[in-house]
Amino acid sequence: MHVVVTGASVGIGEAFAREFKKRGATLSLIARRKDKLAALAQELGGDITVIGADLVDPKAAQAALVQAESERGPVDVLVNNAGVQIIAPAAETDPDAGEDLLDLNVATPLRLIRHALPSMLARGSGTIVNVASMAALSPVPGMLYYNASKGGLANASEALRGELWGTGVNVVTVYPGPVHTDMGTKGIAKYEQSPAAGLAPWGTSDELARLVVRAVELRQARVIYPRAYSVSLLFPNLSRWFSLKFAPRLKGGGPA
Ligand SMILES: NC(=O)c1ccc[n+]([C@@H]2O[C@H](COP(=O)([O-])OP(=O)(O)OC[C@H]3O[C@@H](n4cnc5c(N)ncnc54)[C@H](OP(=O)(O)O)[C@@H]3O)[C@@H](O)[C@H]2O)c1
C-alpha cells in the first residue's frame, strides 16, 4: 500500500506517517523541511521517499506526486494534510498571505486529487483523505481565510465521496477540533482566555492518526475528533450559534 502524506514533517502529518508505517505501508512524505522528513524516515527504518516541496504552488505539488509515483508506484492512499492557519482580524489580514493559504489548503489538495484519481478509478481502488477542520462545521471568528479554506475542502470532499460511490475509491473527510501541535498551540495563544474556550476538549495527533487509519481500513466517511464535537453534525445550527456567540475574542482587542 503506497501512502502519500503531505505536511508530514511535524504534527498530525508526522503522526499519520508513523501510524501508516506501523501497518506496513510504503510511504512518500512531502513538506518544505526535507531535513525533518529525512530524520523521520530514518527513524522509521528508511526506504521512504521524502520530497521537499512548497505546496503553495499547486504545480510543485503535482510534480512532487509524480516523483512519489515514479519512485513507489501508483498512489493507494493520498492524505491531503498540509495546511496553515492565519488568525487575525479580517480587516487586518494580508490578502496575499490569505490567498497563499487558499492555494495550500484548498487548490493544492484538489489538484492532487485530480492527479491521483484517474489511476485509482482505473484500478477500482484507493482512498483520498482530506484533513479539513471543525472550522468547516462551526467556523471560528478571527480566521477569515482559514474558515473559507476548510469549509471549501470539506464540502468538496464530502461531495466527492458521493460522486465516487460504487467505484471502489473511498473518500474520508477529517474534522479535527483543537489538537496539540505547533498550529494548535500557536492558534489558541492568539485568543483571550474565556470559560467556553477552557471547556473545549483537545486531542492528540497520535489518537487522531489512529482513528484516521482505521477509517481508511473500514472505508468510513468521516472522522470527527475529539468525539465530543460530533454534536456539530447532529445539531449544526446550535453548534454554529454557540461557536459564534461564545468564541473567545482575539487578543489585542480585535473585532473577533
Ligand atoms: N492542530 C489543530 O488544532 C488542527 C485543528 C484542525 C485542523 N487541523 C489541520 O490539520 C492539518 C495539520 O495541522 P498540524 O496541526 O499538524 O499543523 P502543523 O503542526 O503546523 O504542521 C503543518 C504541516 O504542513 C506543512 N506545510 C505547511 N506549509 C507548507 C507548504 N507551503 N508546503 C508544504 N508543506 C507545508 C508543514 O511542513 P513544513 O513547514 O516543513 O513545510 C507541516 O508538516 C492542517 O491541515 C490543519 O489545518 C489542525
The ligand as an SDF file (V2000), in Angstrom:
LIG
                    3D

 48 52  0  0  0  0  0  0  0  0999 V2000
   -3.7420   21.2980   15.2170 N   0  0  0  0  0  0  0  0  0  0  0  0
   -5.0200   21.5950   15.1730 C   0  0  0  0  0  0  0  0  0  0  0  0
   -5.5890   22.0080   16.2210 O   0  0  0  0  0  0  0  0  0  0  0  0
   -5.8180   21.4110   13.9090 C   0  0  0  0  0  0  0  0  0  0  0  0
   -7.2160   21.5340   14.0140 C   0  0  0  0  0  0  0  0  0  0  0  0
   -7.9760   21.3870   12.8640 C   0  0  0  0  0  0  0  0  0  0  0  0
   -7.3710   21.0760   11.6510 C   0  0  0  0  0  0  0  0  0  0  0  0
   -6.0230   20.9630   11.5820 N   0  0  0  0  0  0  0  0  0  0  0  0
   -5.4380   20.6790   10.2650 C   0  0  0  0  0  0  0  0  0  0  0  0
   -4.5770   19.5620   10.3510 O   0  0  0  0  0  0  0  0  0  0  0  0
   -3.5270   19.6970    9.3720 C   0  0  0  0  0  0  0  0  0  0  0  0
   -2.1850   19.5310   10.0670 C   0  0  0  0  0  0  0  0  0  0  0  0
   -2.0970   20.5150   11.0890 O   0  0  0  0  0  0  0  0  0  0  0  0
   -0.9880   20.4820   12.2430 P   0  0  0  0  0  0  0  0  0  0  0  0
   -1.6630   20.9250   13.4800 O   0  0  0  0  0  0  0  0  0  0  0  0
   -0.2170   19.2310   12.2190 O   0  0  0  0  0  0  0  0  0  0  0  0
   -0.0930   21.7080   11.7510 O   0  0  0  0  0  0  0  0  0  0  0  0
    1.4830   21.9770   11.8850 P   0  0  0  0  0  0  0  0  0  0  0  0
    1.9890   21.3250   13.1160 O   0  0  0  0  0  0  0  0  0  0  0  0
    1.6460   23.4410   11.7140 O   0  0  0  0  0  0  0  0  0  0  0  0
    2.0580   21.2010   10.5950 O   0  0  0  0  0  0  0  0  0  0  0  0
    1.7130   21.6450    9.3140 C   0  0  0  0  0  0  0  0  0  0  0  0
    2.3820   20.7640    8.2780 C   0  0  0  0  0  0  0  0  0  0  0  0
    2.1030   21.3380    6.9860 O   0  0  0  0  0  0  0  0  0  0  0  0
    3.3350   21.5500    6.3020 C   0  0  0  0  0  0  0  0  0  0  0  0
    3.2780   22.7490    5.4720 N   0  0  0  0  0  0  0  0  0  0  0  0
    2.9290   23.9990    5.8580 C   0  0  0  0  0  0  0  0  0  0  0  0
    3.0810   24.8510    4.8280 N   0  0  0  0  0  0  0  0  0  0  0  0
    3.5310   24.1060    3.7750 C   0  0  0  0  0  0  0  0  0  0  0  0
    3.8870   24.4090    2.4350 C   0  0  0  0  0  0  0  0  0  0  0  0
    3.8160   25.6680    1.9580 N   0  0  0  0  0  0  0  0  0  0  0  0
    4.3270   23.4120    1.6420 N   0  0  0  0  0  0  0  0  0  0  0  0
    4.4430   22.1590    2.1310 C   0  0  0  0  0  0  0  0  0  0  0  0
    4.0980   21.8040    3.3670 N   0  0  0  0  0  0  0  0  0  0  0  0
    3.6550   22.7700    4.1870 C   0  0  0  0  0  0  0  0  0  0  0  0
    4.3780   21.7180    7.4100 C   0  0  0  0  0  0  0  0  0  0  0  0
    5.6600   21.3340    6.9420 O   0  0  0  0  0  0  0  0  0  0  0  0
    6.8470   22.3440    6.5440 P   0  0  0  0  0  0  0  0  0  0  0  0
    6.7340   23.5390    7.4360 O   0  0  0  0  0  0  0  0  0  0  0  0
    8.0670   21.5250    6.7530 O   0  0  0  0  0  0  0  0  0  0  0  0
    6.6060   22.6640    5.1040 O   0  0  0  0  0  0  0  0  0  0  0  0
    3.8820   20.7170    8.4450 C   0  0  0  0  0  0  0  0  0  0  0  0
    4.3750   19.4260    8.1410 O   0  0  0  0  0  0  0  0  0  0  0  0
   -3.7190   21.0790    8.7410 C   0  0  0  0  0  0  0  0  0  0  0  0
   -4.3980   20.9640    7.5120 O   0  0  0  0  0  0  0  0  0  0  0  0
   -4.5810   21.8110    9.7500 C   0  0  0  0  0  0  0  0  0  0  0  0
   -5.3480   22.8440    9.1590 O   0  0  0  0  0  0  0  0  0  0  0  0
   -5.2270   21.1250   12.6880 C   0  0  0  0  0  0  0  0  0  0  0  0
  1  2  1  0
  2  3  2  0
  2  4  1  0
  4  5  1  0
  4 48  2  0
  5  6  2  0
  6  7  1  0
  7  8  2  0
  8  9  1  0
  8 48  1  0
  9 10  1  0
  9 46  1  0
 10 11  1  0
 11 12  1  0
 11 44  1  0
 12 13  1  0
 13 14  1  0
 14 15  2  0
 14 16  1  0
 14 17  1  0
 17 18  1  0
 18 19  2  0
 18 20  1  0
 18 21  1  0
 21 22  1  0
 22 23  1  0
 23 24  1  0
 23 42  1  0
 24 25  1  0
 25 26  1  0
 25 36  1  0
 26 27  1  0
 26 35  1  0
 27 28  2  0
 28 29  1  0
 29 30  1  0
 29 35  2  0
 30 31  1  0
 30 32  2  0
 32 33  1  0
 33 34  2  0
 34 35  1  0
 36 37  1  0
 36 42  1  0
 37 38  1  0
 38 39  2  0
 38 40  1  0
 38 41  1  0
 42 43  1  0
 44 45  1  0
 44 46  1  0
 46 47  1  0
M  CHG  2   8   1  16  -1
M  END
$$$$
